[in-house]
Amino acid sequence: MLDKDIVPLIFEDNLDVEYILNHPEALSVYSSVLKNGLSTKKFLYLDYKGEHDYEIVNYMLDYEFAYNITLGSQKELEALGKFKYEYLPEKIKEVNNLISQKGYGLFAYPTGGDFYALFITKLTNKSKLLQVELLEDKWTPAKERYIQYYDKDAEGNL
């Protein structure tokens, strides 16, 4: 699978897919996905130190509204917002524990920087998303060059 093949798995909107794949100024599909995801707020940008307030919950609520779905009840989302963690992957695991029941997952797009770029998509795409090395940076650990999915059963990729 090529890096361009994951674009429609991340972005459900055909306009986003076309823009990313046909953007002449983009250095690579990797950078175009990251730039588009962050600029359109389809990716949630979080510092490695964690989130402020309810950023992940608000991102989930925006996703629910945009796609007319329910990822969690109000009570579950409130509990998720109050969830205490030391490292952000712990919270991502908690989110995935909740939304995987609805067939969705919160994935981390590789950045090579000191922040997370998170996105929600269907779990049916999970195995394909985790296969492609996107970040070609010899200074970044090999595992972190791929999209990551964190869950309670395993660390990183499954």
NORVENWO-V102857 format. One record per pair of residues at least 24 apart in sequence whose ideal C-beta (glycine too) atoms are under 10 Angstrom apart, sorted by the first residue. I is the first residue (numbers start at 0). J is the second residue. D is the distance in whole Angstrom. If there is no record, write none. Layout:
BEGIN
I|J|D, I|J|D
END
This chain:
BEGIN
0|126|10, 0|127|6, 0|128|9, 0|130|5, 0|131|6, 1|28|8, 1|131|7, 2|27|8, 2|28|5, 2|29|6, 2|31|10, 2|32|8, 2|131|5, 2|132|8, 2|133|6, 2|134|10, 2|135|10, 3|27|10, 3|28|5, 3|29|10, 3|31|10, 3|32|9, 3|131|9, 4|28|9, 4|127|7, 4|128|10, 4|130|9, 4|131|7, 5|29|10, 5|32|8, 5|108|10, 5|120|10, 5|124|8, 5|127|7, 5|128|6, 5|129|10, 5|130|8, 5|131|6, 5|133|8, 5|146|8, 6|31|8, 6|32|6, 6|35|9, 7|124|9, 8|106|10, 8|120|6, 8|121|8, 8|123|9, 8|124|4, 8|125|9, 8|127|6, 8|128|6, 8|131|10, 8|146|9, 9|35|10, 9|36|7, 9|41|8, 9|42|9, 9|106|8, 9|108|8, 9|118|6, 9|119|10, 9|120|6, 9|124|8, 9|128|7, 9|146|8, 10|35|8, 10|36|8, 10|39|9, 10|41|7, 10|42|10, 10|118|9, 10|120|9, 11|41|9, 11|65|9, 11|66|7, 11|120|8, 11|121|9, 12|39|9, 12|41|8, 12|65|9, 14|39|10, 15|39|7, 15|41|7, 27|133|9, 27|134|10, 27|135|8, 28|131|10, 28|133|8, 29|108|9, 29|109|8, 29|110|10, 29|111|10, 29|131|9, 29|132|10, 29|133|5, 29|134|6, 29|135|8, 29|136|10, 29|144|10, 30|133|10, 30|134|10, 32|108|7, 32|116|9, 32|118|9, 32|133|8, 33|108|6, 33|109|9, 33|110|7, 33|111|9, 33|112|10, 33|116|6, 33|133|9, 33|134|9, 36|108|7, 36|116|6, 36|117|9, 36|118|6, 37|108|9, 37|110|10, 37|114|10, 37|116|6, 40|65|10, 41|65|9, 41|116|10, 41|118|6, 41|119|9, 41|120|10, 42|106|10, 42|107|10, 42|108|6, 42|110|10, 42|115|9, 42|116|5, 42|117|6, 42|118|5, 42|119|10, 43|105|8, 43|107|10, 43|115|8, 43|116|7, 43|117|4, 43|118|7, 43|119|9, 44|110|9, 44|112|10, 44|114|6, 44|115|7, 44|116|6, 44|117|8, 45|87|6, 45|90|9, 45|91|9, 45|107|9, 45|114|6, 45|115|5, 45|116|8, 45|117|7, 46|87|8, 46|112|10, 46|113|7, 46|114|5, 46|115|8, 47|86|8, 47|87|7, 47|88|10, 47|110|10, 47|112|9, 47|113|5, 47|114|6, 47|115|7, 48|86|9, 48|87|8, 48|113|9, 48|114|9, 49|84|7, 49|85|9, 49|86|8, 49|87|5, 49|89|10, 49|90|7, 49|115|9, 50|80|10, 50|84|9, 50|87|7, 50|90|7, 50|115|9, 50|117|10, 52|80|8, 53|77|9, 53|79|8, 53|80|4, 53|81|9, 54|80|9, 54|90|10, 54|117|9, 55|79|7, 55|80|8, 55|82|9, 55|87|9, 55|90|6, 55|91|8, 55|93|9, 55|94|6, 55|105|8, 55|117|8, 55|119|10, 56|80|4, 56|81|9, 56|82|9, 56|94|9, 58|94|9, 58|105|9, 58|117|7, 58|118|9, 58|119|8, 59|94|7, 59|97|9, 59|98|7, 59|103|9, 59|105|8, 59|119|7, 61|119|10, 62|98|9, 62|103|8, 62|105|9, 62|118|9, 62|119|5, 62|120|10, 63|98|10, 63|101|10, 63|103|10, 63|119|9, 65|119|10, 66|103|9, 66|119|9, 68|98|10, 68|101|7, 68|102|9, 68|103|8, 68|119|10, 69|98|10, 69|101|7, 70|94|9, 70|97|7, 70|98|5, 70|99|10, 70|100|9, 70|101|5, 70|102|10, 70|103|6, 70|105|9, 70|119|8, 71|97|5, 71|98|7, 71|100|9, 71|101|8, 72|97|9, 75|100|10, 87|114|10, 87|115|6, 87|117|9, 87|149|9, 88|115|9, 88|147|8, 88|149|5, 88|150|10, 88|154|8, 88|155|8, 89|149|8, 89|151|10, 90|149|9, 91|115|8, 91|117|7, 91|147|8, 91|148|9, 91|149|4, 91|150|9, 92|148|10, 92|149|5, 92|150|6, 92|151|5, 92|152|9, 92|153|9, 92|154|9, 93|149|9, 93|150|10, 93|151|8, 94|119|9, 94|149|9, 94|150|10, 95|119|10, 95|122|9, 95|148|7, 95|149|6, 95|150|5, 95|151|8, 95|152|10, 96|149|10, 96|150|7, 96|151|6, 96|152|10, 98|122|9, 99|125|10, 99|148|10, 99|150|7, 99|151|10, 104|128|9, 104|148|6, 104|149|9, 104|150|8, 105|148|8, 105|149|8, 105|150|10, 106|146|5, 106|147|7, 106|148|5, 106|149|9, 107|143|9, 107|145|10, 107|146|7, 107|147|4, 107|148|8, 107|149|7, 107|155|9, 108|133|8, 108|134|9, 108|145|10, 108|146|6, 108|147|8, 109|133|5, 109|134|4, 109|136|9, 109|139|7, 109|142|9, 109|143|6, 109|144|5, 109|145|6, 109|146|7, 109|147|8, 110|134|8, 110|139|9, 110|143|9, 111|135|10, 111|136|5, 111|138|8, 111|139|5, 111|143|8, 111|144|8, 112|139|10, 115|147|9, 116|146|10, 117|147|10, 118|146|9, 120|146|10, 122|148|9, 125|150|10, 125|156|10, 125|157|7, 126|156|10, 126|157|8, 128|156|10, 129|155|9, 129|156|5, 129|157|7, 130|156|9
END
